[in-house]
Amino acid sequence: MPTVLVVAGYIFKFYSNDHEPIHIHVLKDGHKAKYSLFPVKLIENLGFKPTEIKLHLSIIKDNQDAIAESWNLYFNKSK
């Protein structure tokens, strides 16, 4: 379960058995959300407030290339 970022207690990660298209999971305090990367958008939210979703979207947009690079490096090594 590679962790890509930790910002303000939010853990941005993907799972070792994840699938394309590229996406990222965000976890904190038992809440979970899933976002697509291209385009950056919310796919699923389990407990986060709208203000938290806005923060996640901003963080993901600011780190979109780094997240994609982490995904590609991890999954290309796994094959």
N, C-alpha and C positions, 0 to 999 in steps of 0.2 A: 504494500500500500504506500506508494511513493507520495510523500508530502512535498508539494512544490513551494508553498508559501505559508507563513503564519503571520497574520497582521491583526493586531488588536484582539488577539485571542481566537480569531477565526482561522480554521485550518483549511487550506485549499489543497486538495489531493485528488488523485485518481487511484483506482484499484487495479491490482495486477491482472485481473481478468476482464478489464474494461474493453470496450469495443468502439469502433468508429461510428459516427463522426466524433472528432475530438471534442471532449467535454471535461468539465471540472466539477468536483463535489466540494461543498463547503459545509463544515461541521462546527458547532459550538453549543455547549450546554444541552446536549441531547437533541438539538435542532439540526435539520439537514436541508440542503438545497442542491440542485443540479443545474448547471448552466452550459449551454452550447458555446463554443468558442468562435465559430465562423458561421453566422454572425453571433456576437455576444448577446445572449438572451436567456431568460429564465425558462427552464424546462419543468422543474418541480420544486415546490417549497413545502417543507414540513416543519412549520413553527416559527419561521423568522418574520419579524415585523417589516412593513414596507420601507421604513428608513434603513433597515439592515440590508434589504435587497438592493436598494439604491447604492449603498456603500459597496456591497459585493460587486455589483456591475461596474462601478468605477474602478475598483481594484483590479478586476479581471481585464478591463479595457487597457489600463495602464501597464499591465503585465502580459498582455495577450501573446506577444512573440515569445517571451520566456516560457510561458506555459506550453505553447505549441512545441517549442524546442525540447522541453523536458519530456513531453509525451512521445515525440518522435524518437528521441534517444532511448527512452526506456523500452518502447515497444519494438524498435528495430533490433535492440540487443536481445530481446526475449525470443525472437524468431529463430 
